[in-house]
Amino acid sequence: MKLKVGDNVVVTTGKHKGKTGKLLKIDRKNNRVVVEKVNLQTKFVKKSINAPGQKKEQEGSIHASNVMVLCPKTNKPSRVGRRILKDGTNERYAKVSGERLS
């Protein structure tokens, strides 16, 4: 998987198609990702002695194949490539424009 936490991604398929957000969490074992403000689910927290009961909204995971990295230059979905620089270090880049990804 060529995604990293903190990447800006766009959802390409499913009921959240077209939404964008930052990657918050990656589960490489199950090939799933959590995107900021996408696939919101309601969780009901029971009241306790210290806190009242409440409804919380939290992001659910979606499959990693349903997201693509946003190119920083063109702001379009792009695949991710890797290239080796002259000093021997690797860098990730957007295949759409060749722009370096963080």
MILUMMI-263928 format. One line per 10 residues: number of its first residue (from 1); their letters; for each residue x, y, z of C-alpha. Coordinates in steps of 0.001 Angstrom, whole numbers. Each point is the difference from the previous one (the first is absolute). Layout:
! residues N
NUM> A> X Y Z; ...
END
This chain:
! residues 102
1> MKLKVGDNVV> 0 0 0; 1477 3340 -1041; -2131 2158 2310; 1293 1788 3099; -1746 1553 2976; -520 3698 -706; -496 -363 -3775; -2898 1897 -1548; -2196 -2541 -1771; -3238 -108 -1966
11> VTTGKHKGKT> -2549 -2833 187; -463 -1462 -3490; -2873 -2482 501; -2851 -764 2358; -2594 2191 1654; 2649 2550 1041; 1341 430 -3541; 1590 3400 -607; 649 868 3656; 3510 1035 938
21> GKLLKIDRKN> 1869 -60 3270; 3209 -786 1809; 1024 -3570 823; -242 -494 3754; 786 -3693 355; 1151 -2915 -2167; -658 -3668 774; 2480 -1794 -2261; -1016 -3472 1214; -3621 409 -1142
31> NRVVVEKVNL> 796 2477 -2827; -2306 2694 1404; 375 3733 654; -1765 2641 2093; -565 3346 -1737; -860 3206 1843; -3759 828 -124; -810 -2936 -2320; -2234 -2971 927; -1176 1580 3267
41> QTKFVKKSIN> -1647 -2429 2404; -1999 825 3126; 1131 -1500 3277; -2188 235 3103; 1923 352 3266; -1830 -1080 3128; -100 2418 2897; 2320 -514 2946; 447 1622 3389; 2456 2548 -1386
51> APGQKKEQEG> -1485 714 -3445; -3458 173 -1555; -1062 -2283 -2840; 697 1322 -3483; 88 -701 -3717; 3434 32 -1633; 745 -19 -3697; 3154 -1799 -1047; 1486 -987 -3324; -334 -3583 -1165
61> SIHASNVMVL> 2548 -1752 -2161; -296 -476 -3758; 1957 -2277 -2302; 3316 1414 -1168; -783 -732 -3654; -2837 2552 160; 2309 2999 558; 2609 1789 -2108; 2578 2607 973; -720 3595 -1052
71> CPKTNKPSRV> 2731 1576 -2119; 1214 3163 1793; 535 1856 -3284; -3170 -811 -1984; -2286 -1018 2909; -1098 -3093 -1965; 94 -3676 1022; 3300 -1635 -834; 1857 -3256 355; 3190 11 2053
81> GRRILKDGTN> 3413 -822 -1431; 3432 -389 1559; 3273 1220 -1413; 3576 -141 1215; 1812 3331 171; 3674 523 -823; 977 -93 3670; -1613 -3459 343; -3146 972 1914; -3506 -970 -1071
91> ERYAKVSGER> -2795 2484 -578; -3684 -382 -676; -1512 1975 -2860; -3392 497 -1632; -136 -1671 -3406; -2366 2677 -1393; 2439 2895 229; 3263 -1455 1295; -329 2201 3112; 1739 -1239 3163
101> LS> -2268 -1244 2804; 874 641 3621
END
